[in-house]
Amino acid sequence: MIILAAYLIGLMLEYVLNFPVPGVVSGLIILFLALLSGLLKQESIRDVADFLLSHMSFFFLAPGVGLMTTVDVLRGNILPFTVIILVTTVIVWSVTAFTVKMLRRIIK
């Protein structure tokens, strides 16, 4: 319920306040801030988080099927899609590394 509550609060921020960040992302930020501030203990969400992480491949099933149904669109644009995938992967890796580096500095 705690994870669901953070998600719903994020959705409300998006809907009611016309927040520019998607509700899912806002909910994750709220959950992260609650954990970071000590308002929420890791133990209270550990079981659910472990369950979700261990079944993560299940959550990618629908997008995978969606890709298979649009293979005709992909076939004609394979080069642009490949470039986009490679560039965004490097960006995500870089931002993640930078974030981890900054958080390690803050926590130490």
Secondary structure as UniProt FT lines:
FT   HELIX           2..16
FT   HELIX           23..37
FT   HELIX           42..54
FT   HELIX           56..59
FT   HELIX           61..69
FT   HELIX           71..76
FT   HELIX           78..107
//
